[in-house]
């Protein structure tokens, strides 16, 4: 049975490392979907370092906006697809004219559709801190919270990362 695995946590909590380690054990070809865009030198260096960490066993796709379409298009070509991360994807969506609710719905349909690959989806948990002081910040927190909640509902496994420690919230052997 294929898996949909959601990995949540704060910034630098170990989410991506955990997802890569778990995904590397899967059989078959591996796809890494990056949602970040290179907007400055710091992000360019960060992305280069992540590419080195992944190694050559991962085929990399860069898709900041049309994630559902990409998952549908490559979902049967790989044994595992790792999306890192939904946090930046949501930010990218909110800076366009795309409908946030529609994009969330398309992504949920894509990941629950005819995709045969195991999916590892990395996202930040942003609802545990202070209430953002701007309307845009509150809308972002609310939209990402909705996305995380809807994916958690359809996921086979959900993990929460804190300081490099993994806490399994949903799935077998919990």
C-alpha positions in Angstrom: 0.0 0.0 0.0 1.4 3.4 -0.9 2.0 5.9 1.8 1.3 9.6 2.2 3.6 10.9 5.0 3.3 14.4 6.4 6.2 15.7 8.4 5.5 18.8 10.5 7.7 20.9 12.8 9.3 24.2 13.4 12.2 25.8 11.5 15.4 23.7 11.7 13.6 21.0 13.7 15.0 18.2 11.5 12.0 17.7 9.2 13.9 17.6 5.9 16.7 15.4 7.2 14.1 13.0 8.6 12.2 12.9 5.3 15.3 12.3 3.3 16.5 9.5 5.6 13.1 7.8 5.5 12.6 8.4 1.7 16.1 7.0 0.9 15.0 3.6 2.2 12.2 3.3 -0.4 12.6 1.1 -3.4 12.7 2.6 -6.9 13.7 5.9 -8.3 13.4 9.0 -6.1 12.1 12.5 -6.8 12.7 15.6 -4.8 10.4 18.5 -5.4 11.7 21.8 -4.2 9.2 24.7 -3.8 11.8 27.3 -2.9 12.8 30.0 -5.4 16.3 31.5 -5.5 15.6 35.1 -4.6 19.0 36.1 -2.9 22.5 34.8 -2.3 21.6 33.2 1.1 18.8 31.1 -0.5 21.1 30.2 -3.4 23.7 28.8 -1.0 21.1 27.0 1.1 19.6 25.3 -2.0 23.1 24.3 -3.2 23.9 22.8 0.2 20.6 20.8 0.1 21.4 19.5 -3.4 24.7 18.2 -2.1 23.0 16.5 0.9 20.6 14.7 -1.3 23.2 13.2 -3.6 22.6 11.8 -7.1 20.0 9.2 -6.1 17.3 12.0 -6.1 16.0 13.5 -9.3 15.2 17.2 -8.5 12.3 19.2 -9.7 11.8 22.8 -8.9 8.1 23.8 -8.8 7.2 26.9 -6.7 3.5 27.0 -7.8 1.9 24.2 -9.8 2.6 21.4 -7.3 -0.6 19.4 -7.9 0.1 19.2 -11.7 3.7 18.1 -11.1 2.7 15.4 -8.6 0.1 14.1 -11.1 2.6 14.1 -14.0 5.5 12.3 -12.1 3.5 10.3 -9.6 3.8 7.0 -11.5 7.5 7.4 -12.5 9.0 7.2 -9.0 8.9 4.9 -6.0 9.0 8.0 -3.7 8.3 11.7 -4.1 9.5 14.1 -1.4 8.0 17.6 -1.4 10.1 20.2 0.5 8.3 22.2 1.5 4.6 23.1 1.7 5.4 26.1 3.8 7.2 27.9 0.9 4.6 26.7 -1.6 1.8 28.3 0.4 3.8 31.5 0.6 4.4 31.4 -3.2 0.7 30.8 -3.8 -0.4 33.7 -1.6 1.9 36.1 -3.6 0.0 35.3 -6.9 -3.6 35.7 -8.1 -4.2 31.9 -7.7 -7.1 30.9 -5.4 -5.6 29.4 -2.2 -8.6 27.2 -1.5 -8.6 25.9 -5.1 -4.9 25.1 -5.0 -5.3 23.3 -1.7 -8.1 21.3 -3.2 -6.1 20.5 -6.3 -3.1 19.3 -4.2 -5.3 17.1 -2.0 -6.9 15.6 -5.1 -3.5 15.0 -6.6 -2.0 13.3 -3.6 -5.0 11.1 -3.0 -5.5 10.3 -6.7 -3.8 7.7 -9.0 -0.3 8.5 -7.9 1.6 5.2 -7.2 4.6 6.7 -5.4 5.0 7.1 -1.7 4.7 10.8 -0.9 6.7 12.6 1.8 5.4 16.1 2.4 7.4 18.5 4.6 5.7 21.5 6.2 6.2 23.9 9.1 3.8 24.1 12.0 3.2 27.8 12.4 0.1 27.8 14.7 1.9 27.3 18.0 3.5 30.7 18.3 2.4 34.2 18.7 -0.5 35.6 16.7 0.9 37.4 13.7 0.5 41.2 14.0 -0.5 41.8 10.3 -3.5 40.6 8.3 -1.2 39.0 5.7 0.6 37.1 8.5 -2.6 35.9 10.0 -4.0 34.8 6.6 -0.7 32.9 6.0 -0.9 31.1 9.3 -4.6 30.3 8.7 -4.0 29.0 5.2 -1.0 26.9 6.1 -2.9 25.5 9.1 -5.7 24.5 6.8 -3.4 22.9 4.3 -1.6 20.9 7.1 -4.9 19.8 8.6 -6.3 18.7 5.3 -3.2 16.7 4.4 -3.0 15.2 7.9 -6.6 13.9 7.4 -5.7 12.0 4.2 -2.2 11.0 5.3 -1.3 7.4 6.3 1.4 8.7 8.7 2.0 12.1 10.4 5.2 13.0 12.3 6.0 16.0 14.4 9.6 17.1 14.8 11.0 19.0 17.8 14.7 19.6 18.2 15.6 16.7 15.9 13.3 14.3 17.8 10.5 12.6 16.0 7.0 12.1 17.5 4.6 9.9 15.5 1.1 11.3 15.6 -0.7 9.0 13.1 0.0 5.7 11.5 1.0 2.1 12.3 3.2 1.5 15.3 2.2 4.7 16.9 
